[in-house]
Every structure is written in structure tokens, then in C-alpha cells.
Amino acid sequence: YTEAWDADKKSIHVMPDTPDILLAKANAANVSHKLYVQAWEETKKKGYDMRADAIPIKTAKASRDIASDYKYKETHEKEKGHYVGCPSAKEDPKLAWAARAMALQNDRLYKKAYNDSKTQIHIPVDALSVQAAKECQNLVSDVDYRQYLHQWTCLPDQNDVIHARQAYDLQSDNVYKSDLEWLRGIGWLTEGSVDVVKAKKAQELLNDRLYRTRPEQLKFTSITDSPDVVLAKTNSMQLSDV
């Protein structure tokens, strides 16, 4: 008897043009980041057109040239007037460093031919040491020493093959269920399970207190200057003993 009424209680119909829905849509449009940056994104897609002879470009190039020239001459301006000199070239640190670098460079060039010829070794192919190394390599070679046996193939209906398959199945089942062994004997509370959550949601849907709003809970303010209220006030003043 109450099945149709219970089914009707679960269906809520909200008109799309109600003030709350329109207010929610307006708030969503106001706080939308996509709509906020939409004009900027469309402006970026249009690109820009800036000529090479534009005033900002010329100003930036001139500023860059001035800064580059200043940075290039900054060290020279700082050292200007600080260089006194040395009694001899050996006491001058820069000249000594240059002489040391030149000596290292000359030593590298001097040994360049020797270093290039170190890796070029010419040994006759019939030398005794080469022949002995080849014979030793043949003796210790694993390719010639080891002879692989024939790979036998077992029939699928043999007893040992069937027994091995059963053993593999048992071992695989033990390994598959090994992660459930530590759960044996552990208690479990139904709080938070799917059935409990489903029952709570159904109870909330069928709760008449949450579905209906009592009239006394609605905020209502009467109009003080309506004809009915003014007439009631006038009658009250006329009938007042005071």
C-alpha cells in the first residue's frame, strides 16, 4: 500500500529556474577560474605584432648595449691605478703564471709523439708467446670443453609429469593464499562495511524528519502595515479598557 508513497518520497523535483538554482549558477560563474582567465587566454591565442623598429625594442637594445659595455670595462676601471709593477719578471705573478703555462704546453707537445706511439704495438703472428697464448686459450676454452647432452622431451601423460604438475598446482595455491594466512583469527567490525553504509543511506532517505520541514521552523515575518494588521490594531485600541 505504501510502496508508491515510499518511491515518491525518494524522488525530488527541483525546477531549474528557482532563485536558489539561479543564485548557485551565478556564484559558480563568479568563482570560475576558467571564465576568469578566458579573455586572457583568447588574447594570448591572437598573438602579437611587434616591429623591430618599435620604440620599446630600440630602447631595450640601447640599454643592453650600454650595460654590456659597462660590464666589459668594469674590471679594467677597478684595476686602473692599482698596478705598481715588479722589480723583475720572475716576481710578477701573472708573468710567472704565463711562463709556467708555456712550459707545460711545450712539455705536452714534446711528449705528443711518444704518447701517440705507445698504443701502436706490432707483434708477429707466429711469435712463440702468441702461439703459447692461443694453445692456452684452447685448453681453457669452455666452448670446446663442455659438450651439452641431448634435450629429452617427456610425454604429457607420464606419471612423473602428472605428479610434478600436481605438486606445482599445490605450491602455487599455497603461495597464492599466503597473504590471507595472517588474517586468520582477526576480528572484524561491521562499522564502515558496504551493507552498513547502504542501510544508513536508506534510513536517511526514508527519514520523514529530514525530508519535511516543520512550519514552525520556517522564518516568517509579518507585514506591519497590511490592512488586516492595521484593522486588528485599531480594534484592539478601541476595545482596550486602558
MDAnalysis code that builds the backbone (N, CA, C; Angstrom):
import MDAnalysis as mda
import numpy as np

u = mda.Universe.empty(726, n_residues=242, atom_resindex=np.repeat(np.arange(242), 3), trajectory=True)
u.add_TopologyAttr("name", ["N", "CA", "C"] * 242)
u.add_TopologyAttr("resid", np.arange(1, 243))
u.add_TopologyAttr("resname", ["TYR", "THR", "GLU", "ALA", "TRP", "ASP", "ALA", "ASP", "LYS", "LYS", "SER", "ILE", "HIS", "VAL", "MET", "PRO", "ASP", "THR", "PRO", "ASP", "ILE", "LEU", "LEU", "ALA", "LYS", "ALA", "ASN", "ALA", "ALA", "ASN", "VAL", "SER", "HIS", "LYS", "LEU", "TYR", "VAL", "GLN", "ALA", "TRP", "GLU", "GLU", "THR", "LYS", "LYS", "LYS", "GLY", "TYR", "ASP", "MET", "ARG", "ALA", "ASP", "ALA", "ILE", "PRO", "ILE", "LYS", "THR", "ALA", "LYS", "ALA", "SER", "ARG", "ASP", "ILE", "ALA", "SER", "ASP", "TYR", "LYS", "TYR", "LYS", "GLU", "THR", "HIS", "GLU", "LYS", "GLU", "LYS", "GLY", "HIS", "TYR", "VAL", "GLY", "CYS", "PRO", "SER", "ALA", "LYS", "GLU", "ASP", "PRO", "LYS", "LEU", "ALA", "TRP", "ALA", "ALA", "ARG", "ALA", "MET", "ALA", "LEU", "GLN", "ASN", "ASP", "ARG", "LEU", "TYR", "LYS", "LYS", "ALA", "TYR", "ASN", "ASP", "SER", "LYS", "THR", "GLN", "ILE", "HIS", "ILE", "PRO", "VAL", "ASP", "ALA", "LEU", "SER", "VAL", "GLN", "ALA", "ALA", "LYS", "GLU", "CYS", "GLN", "ASN", "LEU", "VAL", "SER", "ASP", "VAL", "ASP", "TYR", "ARG", "GLN", "TYR", "LEU", "HIS", "GLN", "TRP", "THR", "CYS", "LEU", "PRO", "ASP", "GLN", "ASN", "ASP", "VAL", "ILE", "HIS", "ALA", "ARG", "GLN", "ALA", "TYR", "ASP", "LEU", "GLN", "SER", "ASP", "ASN", "VAL", "TYR", "LYS", "SER", "ASP", "LEU", "GLU", "TRP", "LEU", "ARG", "GLY", "ILE", "GLY", "TRP", "LEU", "THR", "GLU", "GLY", "SER", "VAL", "ASP", "VAL", "VAL", "LYS", "ALA", "LYS", "LYS", "ALA", "GLN", "GLU", "LEU", "LEU", "ASN", "ASP", "ARG", "LEU", "TYR", "ARG", "THR", "ARG", "PRO", "GLU", "GLN", "LEU", "LYS", "PHE", "THR", "SER", "ILE", "THR", "ASP", "SER", "PRO", "ASP", "VAL", "VAL", "LEU", "ALA", "LYS", "THR", "ASN", "SER", "MET", "GLN", "LEU", "SER", "ASP", "VAL"])
u.atoms.positions = np.array([
    [0.827, -1.212, 0.000],
    [0.000, 0.000, 0.000],
    [0.863, 1.264, 0.000],
    [1.916, 1.228, 0.783],
    [2.790, 2.427, 0.895],
    [3.985, 2.372, -0.055],
    [4.027, 1.412, -0.931],
    [5.196, 1.290, -1.814],
    [5.303, 2.484, -2.768],
    [4.178, 2.911, -3.342],
    [4.207, 4.046, -4.268],
    [4.599, 5.328, -3.533],
    [4.097, 5.471, -2.283],
    [4.431, 6.686, -1.500],
    [5.912, 6.693, -1.123],
    [6.432, 5.530, -0.761],
    [7.864, 5.450, -0.431],
    [8.730, 5.741, -1.650],
    [8.299, 5.240, -2.798],
    [9.074, 5.521, -4.018],
    [8.999, 6.990, -4.391],
    [7.850, 7.633, -4.125],
    [7.702, 9.048, -4.453],
    [8.511, 9.937, -3.508],
    [8.704, 9.484, -2.272],
    [9.492, 10.270, -1.319],
    [10.957, 10.359, -1.718],
    [11.449, 9.360, -2.422],
    [12.858, 9.359, -2.813],
    [13.148, 10.248, -4.011],
    [12.122, 10.613, -4.756],
    [12.328, 11.429, -5.960],
    [12.077, 12.888, -5.620],
    [13.076, 13.718, -5.832],
    [12.995, 15.147, -5.514],
    [13.003, 15.917, -6.834],
    [12.020, 16.753, -7.024],
    [11.908, 17.537, -8.260],
    [12.228, 18.995, -7.937],
    [13.262, 19.514, -8.550],
    [13.663, 20.908, -8.347],
    [13.597, 21.605, -9.712],
    [12.868, 22.709, -9.750],
    [12.743, 23.449, -11.003],
    [14.058, 24.169, -11.302],
    [14.457, 24.204, -12.570],
    [15.756, 24.839, -12.886],
    [15.755, 26.360, -12.783],
    [14.581, 26.997, -12.657],
    [14.536, 28.454, -12.613],
    [14.197, 28.982, -11.226],
    [14.417, 28.172, -10.204],
    [14.191, 28.643, -8.842],
    [15.287, 29.627, -8.437],
    [15.015, 30.525, -7.489],
    [16.048, 31.515, -7.086],
    [17.316, 30.866, -6.558],
    [17.206, 29.757, -5.808],
    [18.413, 29.125, -5.273],
    [19.293, 28.558, -6.385],
    [18.641, 27.938, -7.389],
    [19.423, 27.378, -8.504],
    [20.084, 28.490, -9.307],
    [19.342, 29.566, -9.578],
    [19.918, 30.690, -10.323],
    [21.055, 31.349, -9.550],
    [20.889, 31.462, -8.209],
    [21.965, 32.041, -7.387],
    [23.202, 31.151, -7.384],
    [23.004, 29.830, -7.338],
    [24.139, 28.906, -7.359],
    [24.875, 28.982, -8.694],
    [24.127, 29.097, -9.792],
    [24.769, 29.220, -11.102],
    [25.561, 30.525, -11.201],
    [24.988, 31.608, -10.686],
    [25.699, 32.891, -10.726],
    [26.966, 32.843, -9.873],
    [26.882, 32.211, -8.693],
    [28.081, 32.081, -7.846],
    [29.137, 31.218, -8.515],
    [28.710, 30.140, -9.190],
    [29.673, 29.277, -9.879],
    [30.369, 30.032, -11.015],
    [29.609, 30.899, -11.713],
    [30.240, 31.688, -12.775],
    [31.198, 32.728, -12.211],
    [30.879, 33.258, -11.013],
    [31.755, 34.275, -10.421],
    [33.069, 33.684, -9.932],
    [33.014, 32.471, -9.382],
    [34.238, 31.862, -8.817],
    [34.938, 30.955, -9.823],
    [34.466, 30.877, -11.050],
    [35.097, 30.002, -12.048],
    [36.420, 30.613, -12.506],
    [37.482, 29.848, -12.340],
    [38.806, 30.308, -12.797],
    [38.896, 30.283, -14.322],
    [38.202, 29.359, -14.945],
    [38.227, 29.268, -16.405],
    [37.607, 30.498, -17.034],
    [36.459, 30.946, -16.498],
    [35.827, 32.143, -17.028],
    [36.635, 33.394, -16.675],
    [37.359, 33.333, -15.549],
    [38.156, 34.490, -15.128],
    [39.313, 34.755, -16.090],
    [39.937, 33.669, -16.552],
    [41.103, 33.822, -17.437],
    [40.741, 33.584, -18.901],
    [39.452, 33.518, -19.247],
    [39.064, 33.219, -20.621],
    [39.471, 34.346, -21.573],
    [39.258, 35.582, -21.149],
    [39.629, 36.703, -22.021],
    [41.136, 36.762, -22.230],
    [41.888, 36.468, -21.171],
    [43.359, 36.489, -21.290],
    [43.846, 35.376, -22.206],
    [43.252, 34.191, -22.106],
    [43.636, 33.083, -22.972],
    [43.315, 33.385, -24.428],
    [42.161, 33.986, -24.689],
    [41.816, 34.344, -26.068],
    [42.760, 35.414, -26.609],
    [43.171, 36.345, -25.762],
    [44.133, 37.370, -26.196],
    [45.484, 36.763, -26.517],
    [45.905, 35.756, -25.719],
    [47.182, 35.093, -25.988],
    [47.143, 34.322, -27.292],
    [45.993, 33.732, -27.632],
    [45.888, 32.966, -28.878],
    [46.002, 33.861, -30.113],
    [45.633, 35.127, -29.995],
    [45.708, 36.021, -31.138],
    [47.140, 36.393, -31.497],
    [48.076, 36.224, -30.546],
    [49.468, 36.557, -30.812],
    [49.715, 38.061, -30.699],
    [50.863, 38.477, -31.112],
    [51.207, 39.885, -31.021],
    [52.009, 40.273, -32.266],
    [51.992, 41.556, -32.563],
    [52.702, 42.092, -33.727],
    [53.588, 43.237, -33.234],
    [54.886, 42.976, -33.164],
    [55.831, 43.986, -32.692],
    [56.947, 44.119, -33.717],
    [57.155, 45.309, -34.218],
    [58.145, 45.531, -35.247],
    [59.535, 45.659, -34.626],
    [60.520, 45.444, -35.472],
    [61.897, 45.549, -34.992],
    [62.306, 46.991, -34.757],
    [61.613, 47.947, -35.415],
    [61.965, 49.351, -35.263],
    [61.048, 50.070, -34.284],
    [60.353, 49.303, -33.431],
    [59.488, 49.923, -32.439],
    [60.333, 50.619, -31.372],
    [59.751, 51.630, -30.734],
    [60.492, 52.410, -29.729],
    [60.895, 51.546, -28.532],
    [60.022, 50.680, -27.969],
    [60.470, 49.840, -26.841],
    [61.608, 48.895, -27.231],
    [61.574, 48.355, -28.455],
    [62.646, 47.450, -28.883],
    [63.961, 48.208, -29.003],
    [63.933, 49.401, -29.609],
    [65.147, 50.195, -29.726],
    [65.683, 50.595, -28.355],
    [64.777, 50.930, -27.436],
    [65.201, 51.302, -26.079],
    [65.859, 50.127, -25.366],
    [65.272, 48.930, -25.516],
    [65.847, 47.748, -24.877],
    [67.221, 47.408, -25.451],
    [67.371, 47.525, -26.789],
    [68.672, 47.255, -27.404],
    [69.726, 48.255, -26.938],
    [69.366, 49.559, -26.878],
    [70.326, 50.567, -26.426],
    [70.718, 50.329, -24.973],
    [69.743, 49.972, -24.111],
    [70.051, 49.685, -22.706],
    [70.953, 48.464, -22.587],
    [70.709, 47.445, -23.416],
    [71.546, 46.248, -23.375],
    [72.981, 46.570, -23.794],
    [73.154, 47.385, -24.837],
    [74.496, 47.736, -25.283],
    [75.239, 48.550, -24.228],
    [74.524, 49.471, -23.593],
    [75.160, 50.290, -22.554],
    [75.588, 49.419, -21.371],
    [74.699, 48.498, -20.933],
    [75.039, 47.627, -19.814],
    [76.167, 46.678, -20.174],
    [76.177, 46.155, -21.395],
    [77.237, 45.242, -21.808],
    [78.588, 45.954, -21.838],
    [78.627, 47.183, -22.354],
    [79.880, 47.932, -22.399],
    [80.362, 48.279, -20.992],
    [79.403, 48.557, -20.098],
    [79.786, 48.876, -18.716],
    [80.352, 47.652, -18.014],
    [79.736, 46.485, -18.161],
    [80.228, 45.257, -17.540],
    [81.583, 44.854, -18.122],
    [81.762, 45.093, -19.414],
    [83.025, 44.703, -20.058],
    [84.196, 45.526, -19.508],
    [83.970, 46.811, -19.234],
    [85.041, 47.694, -18.772],
    [85.077, 47.861, -17.257],
    [84.204, 47.115, -16.548],
    [84.132, 47.301, -15.096],
    [85.429, 46.867, -14.413],
    [85.977, 45.690, -14.771],
    [87.205, 45.193, -14.161],
    [88.391, 46.107, -14.482],
    [88.420, 46.584, -15.713],
    [89.518, 47.487, -16.096],
    [89.460, 48.791, -15.305],
    [88.265, 49.324, -15.082],
    [88.145, 50.568, -14.329],
    [88.536, 50.378, -12.869],
    [88.224, 49.174, -12.314],
    [88.586, 48.924, -10.921],
    [90.098, 48.775, -10.750],
    [90.771, 48.130, -11.729],
    [92.208, 47.908, -11.615],
    [93.045, 49.100, -12.079],
    [92.396, 50.096, -12.648],
    [93.141, 51.247, -13.146],
    [93.760, 52.019, -11.966],
    [95.064, 52.217, -12.032],
    [95.754, 52.958, -10.991],
    [96.245, 52.120, -9.835],
    [95.908, 50.808, -9.799],
    [96.353, 49.938, -8.707],
    [97.597, 49.138, -9.074],
    [97.955, 49.053, -10.367],
    [99.102, 48.250, -10.779],
    [100.380, 49.087, -10.621],
    [101.311, 48.627, -9.754],
    [102.542, 49.362, -9.461],
    [103.704, 48.824, -10.265],
    [103.836, 47.515, -10.382],
    [104.939, 46.905, -11.100],
    [105.799, 46.047, -10.189],
    [106.704, 45.275, -10.765],
    [107.570, 44.373, -10.009],
    [109.017, 44.646, -10.419],
    [109.961, 44.360, -9.499],
    [111.373, 44.591, -9.853],
    [111.844, 43.746, -11.014],
    [111.325, 42.518, -11.142],
    [111.747, 41.628, -12.215],
    [110.545, 40.834, -12.712],
    [110.733, 40.173, -13.852],
    [109.634, 39.398, -14.435],
    [109.318, 38.166, -13.605],
    [110.305, 37.623, -12.877],
    [110.054, 36.416, -12.073],
    [109.160, 36.698, -10.872],
    [109.200, 37.925, -10.364],
    [108.374, 38.275, -9.209],
    [106.958, 38.682, -9.598],
    [106.742, 38.908, -10.864],
    [105.384, 39.257, -11.311],
    [104.540, 37.987, -11.355],
    [103.434, 37.888, -10.593],
    [102.647, 36.637, -10.569],
    [102.033, 36.291, -11.928],
    [101.570, 37.278, -12.668],
    [100.950, 36.997, -13.961],
    [101.973, 36.489, -14.968],
    [103.163, 37.123, -14.986],
    [104.197, 36.663, -15.905],
    [104.712, 35.284, -15.509],
    [104.821, 35.033, -14.202],
    [105.249, 33.708, -13.756],
    [104.223, 32.642, -14.134],
    [102.932, 32.990, -13.991],
    [101.881, 32.021, -14.369],
    [101.911, 31.762, -15.868],
    [102.158, 32.807, -16.679],
    [102.227, 32.626, -18.124],
    [103.423, 31.763, -18.519],
    [104.576, 31.984, -17.837],
    [105.757, 31.168, -18.136],
    [105.530, 29.709, -17.762],
    [104.854, 29.479, -16.617],
    [104.554, 28.098, -16.214],
    [103.613, 27.426, -17.200],
    [102.584, 28.143, -17.667],
    [101.653, 27.587, -18.650],
    [102.361, 27.284, -19.957],
    [103.280, 28.141, -20.365],
    [104.024, 27.907, -21.601],
    [104.915, 26.676, -21.474],
    [105.550, 26.491, -20.286],
    [106.405, 25.323, -20.076],
    [105.590, 24.032, -20.125],
    [104.392, 24.058, -19.503],
    [103.534, 22.864, -19.537],
    [103.082, 22.571, -20.958],
    [102.764, 23.610, -21.710],
    [102.328, 23.412, -23.089],
    [103.454, 22.834, -23.933],
    [104.673, 23.301, -23.760],
    [105.808, 22.770, -24.507],
    [106.080, 21.318, -24.134],
    [105.928, 20.973, -22.837],
    [106.146, 19.588, -22.413],
    [105.107, 18.660, -23.024],
    [103.875, 19.131, -23.142],
    [102.827, 18.302, -23.752],
    [103.107, 18.077, -25.228],
    [103.535, 19.124, -25.921],
    [103.856, 18.963, -27.332],
    [105.091, 18.082, -27.533],
    [106.015, 18.165, -26.581],
    [107.237, 17.346, -26.699],
    [106.923, 15.852, -26.579],
    [105.965, 15.510, -25.696],
    [105.634, 14.098, -25.463],
    [104.459, 13.627, -26.314],
    [103.976, 14.452, -27.212],
    [102.807, 14.074, -28.000],
    [103.104, 12.884, -28.906],
    [104.242, 12.889, -29.604],
    [104.587, 11.785, -30.495],
    [104.790, 10.487, -29.720],
    [105.392, 10.595, -28.535],
    [105.614, 9.391, -27.727],
    [104.286, 8.804, -27.235],
    [103.389, 9.655, -26.785],
    [102.096, 9.160, -26.311],
    [101.277, 8.556, -27.446],
    [101.418, 9.087, -28.668],
    [100.695, 8.518, -29.799],
    [101.260, 7.164, -30.216],
    [102.543, 6.973, -30.050],
    [103.170, 5.711, -30.469],
    [103.128, 4.632, -29.400],
    [102.720, 4.983, -28.175],
    [102.687, 3.978, -27.107],
    [101.646, 2.901, -27.380],
    [100.531, 3.282, -27.974],
    [99.451, 2.326, -28.208],
    [99.622, 1.520, -29.488],
    [100.614, 1.807, -30.269],
    [100.829, 1.088, -31.527],
    [101.924, 0.028, -31.307],
    [101.479, -1.217, -31.115],
    [102.388, -2.338, -30.838],
    [102.298, -3.312, -32.006],
    [103.401, -3.672, -32.576],
    [103.458, -4.588, -33.716],
    [104.150, -5.879, -33.246],
    [103.371, -6.983, -33.230],
    [103.881, -8.296, -32.819],
    [103.654, -9.270, -33.966],
    [104.651, -10.030, -34.359],
    [104.456, -11.029, -35.422],
    [103.433, -12.082, -34.994],
    [102.632, -12.549, -35.945],
    [101.573, -13.512, -35.617],
    [102.137, -14.887, -35.270],
    [103.390, -15.196, -35.665],
    [103.959, -16.505, -35.383],
    [104.976, -16.449, -34.239],
    [104.870, -15.458, -33.394],
    [105.788, -15.386, -32.257],
    [105.470, -16.500, -31.274],
    [106.480, -16.910, -30.486],
    [106.285, -18.009, -29.539],
    [105.270, -17.648, -28.454],
    [105.323, -16.425, -27.993],
    [104.369, -16.038, -26.936],
    [102.935, -16.038, -27.451],
    [102.740, -15.630, -28.698],
    [101.392, -15.620, -29.272],
    [100.889, -17.035, -29.473],
    [101.745, -17.945, -29.958],
    [101.353, -19.341, -30.133],
    [101.023, -19.993, -28.796],
    [101.813, -19.710, -27.767],
    [101.535, -20.279, -26.452],
    [100.215, -19.759, -25.892],
    [99.921, -18.485, -26.109],
    [98.659, -17.923, -25.619],
    [97.470, -18.554, -26.334],
    [97.593, -18.803, -27.641],
    [96.496, -19.437, -28.378],
    [96.238, -20.856, -27.886],
    [97.332, -21.641, -27.655],
    [97.155, -23.010, -27.152],
    [96.544, -23.014, -25.761],
    [96.964, -22.070, -24.910],
    [96.379, -21.979, -23.560],
    [94.900, -21.599, -23.625],
    [94.537, -20.743, -24.545],
    [93.141, -20.347, -24.695],
    [92.280, -21.516, -25.163],
    [92.830, -22.346, -26.049],
    [92.086, -23.519, -26.492],
    [91.890, -24.527, -25.371],
    [92.908, -24.635, -24.480],
    [92.803, -25.581, -23.376],
    [91.758, -25.157, -22.343],
    [91.713, -23.879, -22.062],
    [90.778, -23.396, -21.025],
    [89.459, -22.936, -21.613],
    [89.247, -23.099, -22.918],
    [88.012, -22.633, -23.538],
    [86.851, -23.504, -23.099],
    [85.788, -22.880, -22.667],
    [84.603, -23.609, -22.215],
    [83.788, -24.120, -23.400],
    [83.922, -23.484, -24.568],
    [83.153, -23.908, -25.738],
    [83.581, -25.298, -26.193],
    [84.887, -25.544, -26.278],
    [85.375, -26.848, -26.715],
    [85.352, -27.895, -25.608],
    [85.411, -27.483, -24.355],
    [85.486, -28.430, -23.245],
    [84.117, -29.023, -22.913],
    [83.090, -28.207, -22.905],
    [81.771, -28.660, -22.464],
    [80.967, -29.149, -23.669],
    [80.404, -30.362, -23.548],
    [79.543, -30.945, -24.568],
    [78.140, -31.077, -23.992],
    [77.206, -30.313, -24.512],
    [75.843, -30.352, -23.993],
    [75.153, -31.644, -24.430],
    [74.443, -32.266, -23.501],
    [73.721, -33.503, -23.786],
    [72.431, -33.202, -24.540],
    [71.833, -34.299, -25.020],
    [70.594, -34.153, -25.768],
    [69.470, -33.718, -24.835],
    [68.622, -32.789, -25.306],
    [67.494, -32.310, -24.523],
    [66.308, -33.255, -24.723],
    [66.050, -34.070, -23.686],
    [64.976, -35.043, -23.785],
    [63.629, -34.366, -23.592],
    [62.609, -34.882, -24.264],
    [61.256, -34.354, -24.164],
    [60.364, -35.432, -23.558],
    [59.667, -35.065, -22.449],
    [58.802, -36.018, -21.749],
    [57.390, -35.931, -22.313],
    [56.704, -37.061, -22.318],
    [55.321, -37.102, -22.770],
    [54.411, -36.507, -21.707],
    [53.318, -35.854, -22.111],
    [52.464, -35.192, -21.109],
    [51.658, -36.160, -20.250],
    [51.523, -37.421, -20.663],
    [50.722, -38.367, -19.888],
    [51.564, -39.302, -19.035],
    [52.845, -38.975, -18.822],
    [53.664, -39.804, -17.962],
    [53.327, -39.541, -16.496],
    [53.578, -40.557, -15.669],
    [53.210, -40.447, -14.252],
    [54.026, -39.372, -13.532],
    [55.351, -39.300, -13.836],
    [56.163, -38.301, -13.150],
    [55.784, -36.878, -13.573],
    [55.376, -36.708, -14.843],
    [54.945, -35.383, -15.295],
    [53.631, -34.980, -14.628],
    [52.699, -35.931, -14.529],
    [51.421, -35.644, -13.860],
    [51.645, -35.304, -12.391],
    [52.518, -36.089, -11.738],
    [52.817, -35.817, -10.329],
    [53.472, -34.448, -10.145],
    [54.372, -34.067, -11.062],
    [55.023, -32.761, -10.967],
    [54.013, -31.635, -11.148],
    [53.053, -31.832, -12.064],
    [52.039, -30.794, -12.271],
    [51.178, -30.620, -11.026],
    [50.801, -31.738, -10.382],
    [50.008, -31.643, -9.159],
    [50.784, -30.922, -8.058],
    [52.086, -31.254, -7.951],
    [52.911, -30.571, -6.944],
    [53.016, -29.077, -7.239],
    [53.153, -28.724, -8.510],
    [53.219, -27.307, -8.876],
    [51.908, -26.580, -8.556],
    [50.782, -27.248, -8.813],
    [49.488, -26.643, -8.508],
    [49.315, -26.404, -7.014],
    [49.717, -27.395, -6.196],
    [49.610, -27.224, -4.745],
    [50.503, -26.086, -4.254],
    [51.730, -26.045, -4.769],
    [52.645, -24.991, -4.356],
    [52.135, -23.620, -4.798],
    [51.578, -23.551, -6.004],
    [51.046, -22.288, -6.485],
    [49.860, -21.836, -5.646],
    [48.995, -22.775, -5.222],
    [47.858, -22.423, -4.386],
    [48.313, -21.933, -3.016],
    [49.377, -22.534, -2.468],
    [49.888, -22.083, -1.165],
    [50.464, -20.679, -1.254],
    [51.187, -20.432, -2.319],
    [51.759, -19.104, -2.499],
    [50.659, -18.067, -2.748],
    [49.606, -18.464, -3.480],
    [48.528, -17.531, -3.795],
    [47.744, -17.130, -2.546],
    [47.593, -18.075, -1.594],
    [46.819, -17.813, -0.391],
    [47.685, -17.450, 0.809],
    [48.976, -17.215, 0.595],
    [49.856, -16.933, 1.727],
    [49.541, -15.592, 2.371],
    [49.032, -14.614, 1.574],
    [48.757, -13.307, 2.152],
    [47.486, -13.296, 2.990],
    [46.695, -14.403, 2.957],
    [45.485, -14.479, 3.775],
    [45.699, -15.220, 5.085],
    [46.870, -15.833, 5.259],
    [47.101, -16.596, 6.475],
    [47.150, -15.703, 7.703],
    [47.717, -14.500, 7.552],
    [47.829, -13.633, 8.727],
    [46.488, -13.029, 9.129],
    [45.437, -13.201, 8.242],
    [44.118, -12.696, 8.591],
    [43.291, -13.673, 9.418],
    [43.794, -14.909, 9.576],
    [43.026, -15.912, 10.320],
    [42.946, -15.513, 11.790],
    [41.732, -15.528, 12.350],
    [41.549, -15.226, 13.764],
    [41.457, -13.751, 14.091],
    [41.575, -12.879, 13.111],
    [41.493, -11.444, 13.380],
    [40.029, -11.023, 13.328],
    [39.592, -10.291, 14.347],
    [38.214, -9.833, 14.392],
    [37.954, -8.722, 13.387],
    [36.662, -8.532, 13.069],
    [36.311, -7.521, 12.073],
    [35.017, -6.850, 12.506],
    [35.013, -5.552, 12.525],
    [33.837, -4.785, 12.889],
    [33.066, -4.419, 11.619],
    [31.755, -4.497, 11.747],
    [30.913, -4.198, 10.583],
    [30.782, -2.717, 10.320],
    [31.271, -1.863, 11.223],
    [31.165, -0.422, 11.018],
    [31.997, -0.009, 9.808],
    [31.391, 0.650, 8.842],
    [32.081, 1.064, 7.638],
    [31.951, 0.086, 6.482],
    [31.306, -1.065, 6.682],
    [31.137, -2.011, 5.591],
    [30.106, -1.494, 4.592],
    [30.033, -2.170, 3.462],
    [29.139, -1.714, 2.391],
    [27.680, -1.841, 2.808],
    [27.328, -2.938, 3.459],
    [25.932, -3.131, 3.862],
    [25.499, -2.117, 4.918],
    [26.383, -1.822, 5.867],
    [26.030, -0.860, 6.920],
    [25.856, 0.537, 6.326],
    [26.774, 0.932, 5.444],
    [26.661, 2.246, 4.809],
    [25.400, 2.325, 3.951],
    [25.087, 1.225, 3.253],
    [23.868, 1.204, 2.433],
    [22.618, 1.352, 3.302],
    [22.595, 0.690, 4.458],
    [21.448, 0.797, 5.350],
    [21.308, 2.204, 5.919],
    [22.444, 2.851, 6.259],
    [22.375, 4.221, 6.778],
    [21.835, 5.187, 5.720],
    [22.306, 5.025, 4.473],
    [21.814, 5.896, 3.415],
    [20.320, 5.699, 3.163],
    [19.862, 4.441, 3.201],
    [18.430, 4.176, 3.019],
    [17.616, 4.762, 4.169],
    [18.157, 4.697, 5.391],
    [17.455, 5.274, 6.536],
    [17.346, 6.787, 6.420],
    [18.417, 7.427, 5.935],
    [18.358, 8.875, 5.738],
    [17.347, 9.255, 4.660],
    [17.255, 8.434, 3.591],
    [16.293, 8.731, 2.527],
    [14.847, 8.568, 3.006],
    [14.619, 7.569, 3.890],
    [13.261, 7.293, 4.363],
    [12.905, 8.086, 5.616],
    [13.791, 8.914, 6.123],
    [13.536, 9.653, 7.356],
    [12.617, 10.833, 7.040],
    [11.427, 10.812, 7.623],
    [10.450, 11.861, 7.346],
    [10.859, 13.183, 7.998],
    [11.611, 13.131, 9.097],
    [12.037, 14.355, 9.790],
    [13.010, 15.156, 8.922],
    [13.903, 14.451, 8.204],
    [14.843, 15.147, 7.334],
    [14.209, 15.571, 6.015],
    [13.190, 14.825, 5.585],
    [12.570, 15.115, 4.296],
    [11.643, 16.332, 4.390],
    [10.862, 16.436, 5.491],
    [9.895, 17.515, 5.646],
    [10.468, 18.623, 6.542],
    [10.050, 19.816, 6.327],
    [10.407, 20.970, 7.149],
    [9.154, 21.445, 7.884],
    [9.262, 21.477, 9.192],
    [8.122, 21.887, 10.008],
    [7.763, 23.360, 9.738],
    [6.470, 23.705, 9.791],
    [6.092, 25.109, 9.571],
    [6.690, 26.042, 10.618],
    [6.799, 25.562, 11.875],
    [7.334, 26.443, 12.908],
    [8.829, 26.709, 12.739],
    [9.497, 25.913, 11.910],
    [10.912, 26.137, 11.677],
    [11.180, 27.156, 10.568],
    [10.179, 27.505, 9.807],
    [10.337, 28.481, 8.730],
    [10.322, 29.898, 9.307],
    [11.239, 30.721, 8.872],
    [11.326, 32.099, 9.326],
    [10.294, 32.941, 8.567],
    [9.325, 33.503, 9.318],
    [8.251, 34.281, 8.700],
    [8.097, 35.593, 9.464],
    [8.112, 36.668, 8.752],
    [7.941, 37.998, 9.357],
    [6.706, 38.642, 8.732],
    [5.756, 38.956, 9.564],
    [4.518, 39.552, 9.051],
    [4.718, 41.028, 8.711],
    [3.904, 41.522, 7.794],
    [3.972, 42.914, 7.354],
    [3.153, 43.758, 8.329],
    [3.758, 44.770, 8.876],
    [3.097, 45.549, 9.936],
    [2.071, 46.549, 9.411],
    [2.171, 46.902, 8.130],
    [1.252, 47.910, 7.598],
    [0.210, 47.328, 6.662],
    [-0.051, 46.009, 6.778],
    [-1.102, 45.426, 5.949],
    [-2.471, 45.827, 6.512],
    [-3.527, 45.820, 5.688],
    [-4.861, 46.235, 6.187],
    [-5.350, 45.375, 7.351],
    [-5.089, 44.063, 7.296],
    [-5.554, 43.203, 8.380],
    [-4.871, 43.551, 9.694],
    [-3.581, 43.800, 9.653],
    [-2.852, 44.119, 10.877],
    [-3.282, 45.488, 11.421],
    [-3.435, 46.467, 10.523],
    [-3.865, 47.808, 10.957],
    [-5.265, 47.749, 11.571],
    [-6.176, 46.952, 10.964],
    [-7.537, 46.818, 11.498],
    [-7.527, 46.142, 12.856],
    [-6.668, 45.112, 12.985],
    [-6.598, 44.423, 14.280],
    [-6.054, 45.361, 15.353],
    [-5.062, 46.185, 15.020],
    [-4.545, 47.138, 15.999],
    [-5.604, 48.163, 16.390],
    [-6.358, 48.654, 15.432],
    [-7.415, 49.646, 15.717],
    [-8.488, 49.049, 16.618],
    [-8.917, 47.832, 16.314],
    [-9.918, 47.171, 17.162],
    [-9.382, 46.911, 18.562],
    [-8.122, 46.566, 18.659],
    [-7.527, 46.332, 19.989],
    [-7.487, 47.600, 20.806],
    [-7.176, 48.734, 20.169],
    [-7.168, 50.004, 20.893],
    [-8.567, 50.447, 21.319],
    [-9.558, 50.162, 20.454],
    [-10.924, 50.538, 20.792],
    [-11.488, 49.699, 21.940],
    [-11.128, 48.408, 21.947],
    [-11.639, 47.511, 22.980],
    [-10.786, 47.490, 24.246],
    [-9.712, 48.288, 24.272],
    [-8.821, 48.252, 25.419],
    [-9.444, 49.016, 26.568],
    [-9.461, 48.435, 27.718],
    [-10.000, 49.107, 28.901],
    [-9.153, 50.291, 29.319],
    [-7.835, 50.208, 29.098],
    [-6.963, 51.319, 29.496],
    [-7.309, 52.549, 28.692],
])
